[in-house]
Amino acid sequence: MLYKVLQAHLETFLRNAGELDGSSSVPRFVENELRAFLDCGVLARGLIRLHCTGCGHDIVVGLSCKRRGFCPRCGGRRMKHAS
């Protein structure tokens, strides 16, 4: 659900972000985190193909953004491994 909302409204949010409080815009690092989240796991943005020599089965895995600030997939994985 979060992905779909950001995908549909990110550009509008970024364009209108400073209007309410008079600031110029969203900080660049916030924009970078949000855009990386939208690319996380998308095969068109990067992938790795794994091949099992035993059974011959292939699997394709989308690369992660490896960000900790916003991406629930990558942030959660890092929290799990940190403990």
CYANA upper distance limits for C-alpha pairs under 8 A (distance plus 0.5 A):
  1 MET  CA      5 VAL  CA      6.82
  2 LEU  CA      6 LEU  CA      6.72
  3 TYR  CA      7 GLN  CA      6.45
  3 TYR  CA     38 LEU  CA      7.23
  4 LYS  CA      8 ALA  CA      6.61
  5 VAL  CA      9 HIS  CA      6.51
  5 VAL  CA     10 LEU  CA      8.33
  6 LEU  CA     10 LEU  CA      5.47
  6 LEU  CA     34 LEU  CA      8.41
  6 LEU  CA     38 LEU  CA      8.11
  7 GLN  CA     38 LEU  CA      7.35
  9 HIS  CA     13 PHE  CA      6.58
 10 LEU  CA     14 LEU  CA      6.61
 11 GLU  CA     15 ARG  CA      6.57
 12 THR  CA     16 ASN  CA      6.60
 13 PHE  CA     17 ALA  CA      6.04
 14 LEU  CA     25 SER  CA      7.53
 14 LEU  CA     26 VAL  CA      7.04
 14 LEU  CA     31 GLU  CA      8.15
 15 ARG  CA     25 SER  CA      8.17
 16 ASN  CA     25 SER  CA      8.41
 17 ALA  CA     25 SER  CA      6.20
 17 ALA  CA     26 VAL  CA      6.67
 18 GLY  CA     22 GLY  CA      5.89
 18 GLY  CA     23 SER  CA      5.14
 18 GLY  CA     24 SER  CA      5.71
 18 GLY  CA     25 SER  CA      5.19
 18 GLY  CA     26 VAL  CA      7.41
 19 GLU  CA     23 SER  CA      7.52
 26 VAL  CA     30 VAL  CA      7.10
 26 VAL  CA     31 GLU  CA      7.21
 27 PRO  CA     31 GLU  CA      7.13
 28 ARG  CA     32 ASN  CA      6.66
 29 PHE  CA     33 GLU  CA      6.67
 30 VAL  CA     34 LEU  CA      6.77
 31 GLU  CA     35 ARG  CA      6.64
 32 ASN  CA     36 ALA  CA      6.52
 33 GLU  CA     37 PHE  CA      6.68
 33 GLU  CA     67 ARG  CA      7.52
 33 GLU  CA     69 GLY  CA      7.15
 33 GLU  CA     70 PHE  CA      6.69
 33 GLU  CA     71 CYS  CA      8.04
 34 LEU  CA     38 LEU  CA      7.04
 34 LEU  CA     70 PHE  CA      7.44
 34 LEU  CA     71 CYS  CA      8.34
 35 ARG  CA     39 ASP  CA      7.05
 36 ALA  CA     40 CYS  CA      6.56
 36 ALA  CA     65 CYS  CA      6.29
 36 ALA  CA     67 ARG  CA      8.05
 36 ALA  CA     71 CYS  CA      8.44
 37 PHE  CA     65 CYS  CA      7.18
 37 PHE  CA     67 ARG  CA      8.42
 37 PHE  CA     70 PHE  CA      7.61
 37 PHE  CA     71 CYS  CA      5.76
 38 LEU  CA     42 VAL  CA      8.47
 39 ASP  CA     45 ARG  CA      6.90
 39 ASP  CA     64 SER  CA      8.47
 39 ASP  CA     65 CYS  CA      7.52
 40 CYS  CA     45 ARG  CA      8.46
 40 CYS  CA     62 GLY  CA      8.02
 40 CYS  CA     63 LEU  CA      7.10
 40 CYS  CA     64 SER  CA      5.24
 40 CYS  CA     65 CYS  CA      5.36
 41 GLY  CA     45 ARG  CA      8.20
 41 GLY  CA     46 GLY  CA      8.27
 41 GLY  CA     47 LEU  CA      8.42
 41 GLY  CA     61 VAL  CA      7.97
 41 GLY  CA     62 GLY  CA      4.70
 41 GLY  CA     63 LEU  CA      5.58
 41 GLY  CA     64 SER  CA      5.59
 41 GLY  CA     65 CYS  CA      7.93
 42 VAL  CA     46 GLY  CA      7.39
 42 VAL  CA     47 LEU  CA      8.38
 42 VAL  CA     62 GLY  CA      6.03
 42 VAL  CA     63 LEU  CA      7.69
 43 LEU  CA     47 LEU  CA      5.84
 43 LEU  CA     61 VAL  CA      7.79
 43 LEU  CA     62 GLY  CA      5.25
 43 LEU  CA     63 LEU  CA      7.75
 45 ARG  CA     62 GLY  CA      8.26
 45 ARG  CA     63 LEU  CA      8.10
 46 GLY  CA     62 GLY  CA      6.50
 46 GLY  CA     63 LEU  CA      5.96
 47 LEU  CA     60 VAL  CA      7.20
 47 LEU  CA     61 VAL  CA      6.05
 47 LEU  CA     62 GLY  CA      4.83
 47 LEU  CA     63 LEU  CA      5.62
 48 ILE  CA     60 VAL  CA      6.34
 48 ILE  CA     61 VAL  CA      5.94
 48 ILE  CA     62 GLY  CA      7.02
 48 ILE  CA     63 LEU  CA      7.51
 49 ARG  CA     58 ASP  CA      7.30
 49 ARG  CA     59 ILE  CA      6.30
 49 ARG  CA     60 VAL  CA      5.02
 49 ARG  CA     61 VAL  CA      6.93
 50 LEU  CA     58 ASP  CA      6.09
 50 LEU  CA     59 ILE  CA      5.75
 50 LEU  CA     60 VAL  CA      6.77
 50 LEU  CA     61 VAL  CA      8.29
 51 HIS  CA     56 GLY  CA      6.99
 51 HIS  CA     57 HIS  CA      6.41
 51 HIS  CA     58 ASP  CA      4.98
 51 HIS  CA     59 ILE  CA      7.08
 52 CYS  CA     56 GLY  CA      5.64
 52 CYS  CA     57 HIS  CA      5.91
 52 CYS  CA     58 ASP  CA      6.90
 53 THR  CA     57 HIS  CA      8.17
 64 SER  CA     74 CYS  CA      7.44
 65 CYS  CA     71 CYS  CA      8.47
 65 CYS  CA     74 CYS  CA      7.52
 66 LYS  CA     74 CYS  CA      5.97
 66 LYS  CA     75 GLY  CA      8.22
 67 ARG  CA     71 CYS  CA      6.80
 67 ARG  CA     74 CYS  CA      6.50
 67 ARG  CA     75 GLY  CA      7.05
 68 ARG  CA     74 CYS  CA      6.67
 68 ARG  CA     75 GLY  CA      4.86
 68 ARG  CA     78 ARG  CA      7.91
 69 GLY  CA     75 GLY  CA      7.35
 70 PHE  CA     75 GLY  CA      7.48
 71 CYS  CA     75 GLY  CA      6.19
 72 PRO  CA     76 GLY  CA      6.02
 73 ARG  CA     77 ARG  CA      6.79
 74 CYS  CA     78 ARG  CA      6.73
 75 GLY  CA     79 MET  CA      6.73
 76 GLY  CA     80 LYS  CA      6.65
 77 ARG  CA     81 HIS  CA      6.86
 78 ARG  CA     82 ALA  CA      6.51
 79 MET  CA     83 SER  CA      7.17
